[in-house]
């Protein structure tokens, strides 16, 4: 069994063993979030190597403590599925267990296993501040610039509600971004980009590899989507998981390749994608510009060429 299929088998199994019974038993969002760790855990499993790296016990414990504490803070103030900040906190015991899991995954950047450290180090340590900035600011620019044009043109603009003022909206954005970073992107990116995309690009073009990542990534969400996780109608599901997820997958590949295989950058972009549409104004008719963006990226980078993938593969080896 090749690495891609081995990763997919473990990722689906580790996630669906939580999500399928969880959705049928109407488990809370906190419990279901454990399933989101499937891709990271699967990626770490298939990345294991026989060579041992030098022990970094203090760094691993420090990273674990910081990541676990940050995750616990976010989970208590803005629990999964809750749309508003919660204060005072309620100290959900499941939040403590989930925070420990996040801390353990993040701290694997200092694992004694050389393969796991090479994979997870790209999640913890940014290789390009330029592309980190692109990953952070691209989605706000994609939302705000068309919204400004739409407002000038007199077209409708959807603004997020802020009944408690703009300061409360800013704090919500901060915690929502942190939640999406720690409890979604950190748990998914080591698998989808760090393992599957990287392996597929060794023999396929970035465009083909992107589409081959999109399909299982979309299907992986099915247990949640069948219970209304993404949308409550077929049209809504198609819009989110098919129409918009394809260009976003291409853009994630673009960021991954140009940042030297940085999972830190793709995690930031993933978190931004899940955050800013809910806290920034947007013009719905102009959201389709994401296709223009993705097409420009494909043409600019000639992502249909396998030669491009080979060049990028050589570049990635300098970082891992």
Beta strands, then each sheet from edge to edge (+ up, - down):
end
